[in-house]
Amino acid sequence: MRIFIVFFCAILVVNGTSVENQWQSFKDNVGRHYRSRLEESSRFQIFKDNVRKVEEHNQRFDRGEVSYKLAVNKFADLTEEEFKARLNPRPAVEIDHPKVFSNVGYTDVPDELDWRDKGAVTGVKDQRNCSGCWAFGATGVLEGQYFLKTGKLESFSEQFLIDCSMMNNGCSGGWTLNAYRSVRDIGMVTDKSYPYEAADKACRANGTFFKDIGIVTIPQDENAIKAAVAKIGPVSVSIDASYLYLYGGGVFDNDRCSTTFTNHVVLIVGYGTTSDGIDYWEVKNSWGADWGVEGYVKMSRNKNSQCAIASGADYVLI
């Protein structure tokens, strides 16, 4: 996903704090520097519009009219259209290899589960200004499977995939299935040995992990995804992330979200139901721990594949 990301400590909209003070705090914490007064004036107007949007939406949340909150975060000086334009362009072509579909049974599936509680999920990462969400989705699955096989949690290298997965287009976009096929050919390395740089670089290593993996596609059905998450581990999914940029908590439920179009890849690490009876997916994003709820979002489950969450789900077996 192509986005302008820099470090940001979450800003809370506090009653009585002027928008000018919020703007100054935003710039200081995010480190925004604009090229001209005209550009800064334009960005300030966008920021004010987003602050108003957040406050009005959160009043509806307080009245129980919506199931999720918004937050003034590091994307608050972007319009919705600008944010969408920064999402994964994915010009790479998904290689048309025969697919093996998951046949995990739907019985004996728990009502709720979170692989973080079992130690199978690494910390939240930040793809920054590189459209490499596909690589983060793939490493998340590999990390989970490696933990389940060995009992060791290892962080694997997104940069290795960005540089060395010739079936994808690096920071210009890609597909997780292509990433898995690359791993089967060239292996994988750790994040420590091949650290993230958020840019396309020359491939400079040969992988030592995962050359013998099975690649599995999940049918486009949320019950099939639930069964796979419960019985296999975290799975990568493609979603429509167009309206997630100001997400601040709760269960994201937005009927503007497509049920077929996708522009971002994330990792489902669990699922459950709120005390209000709202089914959700627990989703690990790659926009940093300073976005959402410590880098996570609860997305609607059993809402006709809202945000196209069931349109492209897969995992590997090692």
FENFEN-V982613 format. One record per residue. N is the residue number from 1. PHI is phi in whole degrees, 0 to 359 (NA if undefined). BURIAL is b if it has 24 or more other ideal C-beta (glycine too) atoms within 12 Angstrom, else e. D_CENTER is the distance of its C-alpha to the mean C-alpha in Angstrom with 2 decimals. Layout:
N&PHI&BURIAL&D_CENTER ; N&PHI&BURIAL&D_CENTER
//
This chain:
1&NA&b&9.07 ; 2&269&b&12.26 ; 3&215&b&12.33 ; 4&269&b&14.99 ; 5&238&b&13.68 ; 6&224&b&16.29 ; 7&295&e&16.83 ; 8&209&b&17.35 ; 9&266&e&18.72 ; 10&307&b&17.97 ; 11&259&b&20.92 ; 12&262&e&22.34 ; 13&282&b&24.53 ; 14&252&e&27.84 ; 15&304&e&30.82 ; 16&94&e&33.51 ; 17&273&e&31.40 ; 18&292&e&32.11 ; 19&295&b&29.44 ; 20&295&e&31.12 ; 21&292&e&30.54 ; 22&298&b&26.89 ; 23&298&b&26.64 ; 24&295&e&28.39 ; 25&297&b&26.24 ; 26&302&b&23.07 ; 27&297&b&24.58 ; 28&294&e&25.82 ; 29&286&e&22.66 ; 30&278&b&20.37 ; 31&81&e&23.16 ; 32&286&b&23.39 ; 33&226&e&26.53 ; 34&261&e&27.58 ; 35&285&e&30.05 ; 36&205&e&32.56 ; 37&296&e&33.67 ; 38&297&e&33.08 ; 39&295&e&29.40 ; 40&297&e&29.05 ; 41&298&e&30.91 ; 42&295&e&28.60 ; 43&292&b&25.47 ; 44&296&b&27.25 ; 45&296&e&27.92 ; 46&297&b&24.29 ; 47&301&b&23.47 ; 48&299&b&26.28 ; 49&299&e&25.10 ; 50&289&b&21.64 ; 51&300&b&23.44 ; 52&298&e&25.64 ; 53&299&b&22.82 ; 54&297&b&21.17 ; 55&296&b&24.61 ; 56&294&e&25.69 ; 57&296&b&22.61 ; 58&290&b&22.86 ; 59&295&e&26.54 ; 60&294&e&25.71 ; 61&298&b&23.39 ; 62&297&e&26.39 ; 63&275&e&28.61 ; 64&79&e&26.47 ; 65&273&e&25.84 ; 66&225&b&22.03 ; 67&259&b&19.68 ; 68&219&b&17.16 ; 69&257&b&17.73 ; 70&250&b&16.82 ; 71&216&b&17.10 ; 72&280&b&18.57 ; 73&234&b&16.01 ; 74&291&b&15.61 ; 75&260&b&14.97 ; 76&287&b&18.17 ; 77&258&b&20.38 ; 78&249&b&18.56 ; 79&283&e&19.57 ; 80&302&b&17.37 ; 81&293&e&18.69 ; 82&295&e&17.96 ; 83&296&b&14.30 ; 84&302&b&14.10 ; 85&294&e&16.10 ; 86&271&b&13.69 ; 87&285&b&10.90 ; 88&307&b&10.99 ; 89&287&b&14.74 ; 90&44&b&14.73 ; 91&285&e&18.52 ; 92&299&b&18.83 ; 93&268&e&20.60 ; 94&292&b&19.44 ; 95&296&e&22.44 ; 96&272&e&24.50 ; 97&261&e&25.30 ; 98&303&e&26.50 ; 99&257&e&23.78 ; 100&260&e&24.34 ; 101&265&e&23.17 ; 102&296&b&22.44 ; 103&237&e&25.51 ; 104&297&b&24.46 ; 105&293&e&26.77 ; 106&270&e&25.81 ; 107&273&e&28.41 ; 108&56&e&28.18 ; 109&256&e&24.57 ; 110&294&e&24.09 ; 111&289&e&23.27 ; 112&212&e&20.51 ; 113&194&b&18.76 ; 114&214&b&16.31 ; 115&292&b&16.02 ; 116&297&b&15.57 ; 117&294&e&19.15 ; 118&263&e&20.34 ; 119&85&e&19.06 ; 120&263&b&16.84 ; 121&232&b&13.59 ; 122&283&b&13.55 ; 123&295&e&12.72 ; 124&294&b&9.55 ; 125&248&b&9.50 ; 126&230&b&9.45 ; 127&286&b&9.44 ; 128&56&b&11.84 ; 129&267&e&13.79 ; 130&234&b&12.97 ; 131&280&b&11.30 ; 132&252&b&10.36 ; 133&304&b&6.78 ; 134&301&b&9.13 ; 135&289&b&10.69 ; 136&292&b&8.00 ; 137&298&b&7.46 ; 138&293&b&11.25 ; 139&294&b&12.11 ; 140&300&b&10.37 ; 141&293&b&12.67 ; 142&298&b&15.51 ; 143&297&b&15.38 ; 144&296&b&15.68 ; 145&292&b&18.44 ; 146&295&b&20.23 ; 147&297&b&20.40 ; 148&293&b&21.75 ; 149&274&e&24.29 ; 150&248&e&25.46 ; 151&80&e&24.64 ; 152&247&e&23.20 ; 153&264&b&19.69 ; 154&238&b&19.08 ; 155&269&b&16.34 ; 156&259&b&16.29 ; 157&269&b&16.16 ; 158&292&b&13.51 ; 159&296&b&16.35 ; 160&301&b&18.67 ; 161&293&b&16.70 ; 162&300&b&16.37 ; 163&277&b&20.10 ; 164&247&b&21.47 ; 165&276&b&19.74 ; 166&290&e&22.30 ; 167&281&b&20.96 ; 168&243&b&18.00 ; 169&245&b&18.24 ; 170&56&b&16.54 ; 171&284&b&15.04 ; 172&261&e&16.10 ; 173&122&b&13.72 ; 174&181&b&13.97 ; 175&232&b&13.56 ; 176&293&b&12.65 ; 177&299&b&16.16 ; 178&297&b&17.75 ; 179&297&b&16.09 ; 180&298&b&17.57 ; 181&294&b&20.83 ; 182&295&b&20.95 ; 183&299&b&20.54 ; 184&298&b&23.36 ; 185&273&b&25.46 ; 186&242&b&24.82 ; 187&81&b&23.34 ; 188&213&b&20.85 ; 189&231&b&21.42 ; 190&279&b&20.20 ; 191&295&b&18.16 ; 192&295&e&21.41 ; 193&277&e&23.51 ; 194&216&b&21.27 ; 195&291&e&19.28 ; 196&284&b&16.49 ; 197&236&e&18.02 ; 198&58&b&15.44 ; 199&201&e&18.13 ; 200&286&b&19.82 ; 201&229&e&22.58 ; 202&288&e&25.22 ; 203&294&e&24.55 ; 204&226&e&26.54 ; 205&202&e&26.27 ; 206&249&e&26.83 ; 207&284&b&24.65 ; 208&241&e&26.29 ; 209&256&b&23.78 ; 210&70&b&22.92 ; 211&289&e&25.31 ; 212&247&e&26.33 ; 213&232&b&23.36 ; 214&258&e&23.20 ; 215&252&b&20.48 ; 216&233&b&19.99 ; 217&261&b&18.66 ; 218&266&b&18.28 ; 219&305&b&20.36 ; 220&283&b&18.86 ; 221&208&e&19.67 ; 222&293&b&17.83 ; 223&292&b&20.66 ; 224&293&b&20.23 ; 225&294&b&16.56 ; 226&302&b&17.83 ; 227&295&b&20.61 ; 228&293&b&18.58 ; 229&298&b&16.27 ; 230&291&b&19.58 ; 231&259&b&21.68 ; 232&248&b&19.63 ; 233&140&b&16.60 ; 234&303&b&12.79 ; 235&233&b&11.78 ; 236&270&b&9.21 ; 237&221&b&8.90 ; 238&267&b&8.85 ; 239&222&b&8.61 ; 240&268&b&10.34 ; 241&259&b&8.31 ; 242&301&b&11.73 ; 243&244&b&12.65 ; 244&267&b&9.87 ; 245&295&b&10.96 ; 246&254&b&13.62 ; 247&303&b&12.25 ; 248&226&b&14.27 ; 249&143&b&14.69 ; 250&84&b&16.08 ; 251&264&b&15.03 ; 252&291&b&13.40 ; 253&220&b&16.05 ; 254&225&b&16.66 ; 255&286&e&19.04 ; 256&283&e&18.41 ; 257&294&b&15.21 ; 258&289&b&16.22 ; 259&258&e&16.85 ; 260&228&e&17.06 ; 261&277&e&15.39 ; 262&231&b&11.90 ; 263&213&b&10.41 ; 264&201&b&6.76 ; 265&240&b&5.51 ; 266&225&b&3.50 ; 267&238&b&6.33 ; 268&277&b&8.96 ; 269&249&b&11.20 ; 270&177&b&13.74 ; 271&198&b&15.33 ; 272&179&b&18.29 ; 273&221&e&20.41 ; 274&288&e&21.15 ; 275&295&e&24.77 ; 276&272&e&25.03 ; 277&85&e&24.32 ; 278&264&b&20.87 ; 279&285&b&18.89 ; 280&214&b&15.18 ; 281&259&b&12.26 ; 282&269&b&10.83 ; 283&240&b&7.05 ; 284&270&b&5.60 ; 285&259&b&2.75 ; 286&235&b&4.61 ; 287&251&b&6.72 ; 288&91&b&9.36 ; 289&285&b&11.16 ; 290&268&b&12.94 ; 291&244&b&10.45 ; 292&63&b&10.45 ; 293&254&b&12.23 ; 294&54&e&12.14 ; 295&93&b&8.41 ; 296&246&b&7.95 ; 297&221&b&8.50 ; 298&270&b&11.19 ; 299&249&b&11.12 ; 300&303&b&14.54 ; 301&242&b&16.00 ; 302&62&b&19.19 ; 303&239&b&19.09 ; 304&59&e&19.84 ; 305&54&b&16.33 ; 306&302&b&15.18 ; 307&62&b&12.40 ; 308&59&b&13.41 ; 309&293&b&11.46 ; 310&260&b&14.49 ; 311&279&b&15.13 ; 312&204&b&13.68 ; 313&241&b&13.15 ; 314&203&b&14.60 ; 315&204&b&15.49 ; 316&236&b&18.24 ; 317&239&b&21.41 ; 318&239&b&23.18
//
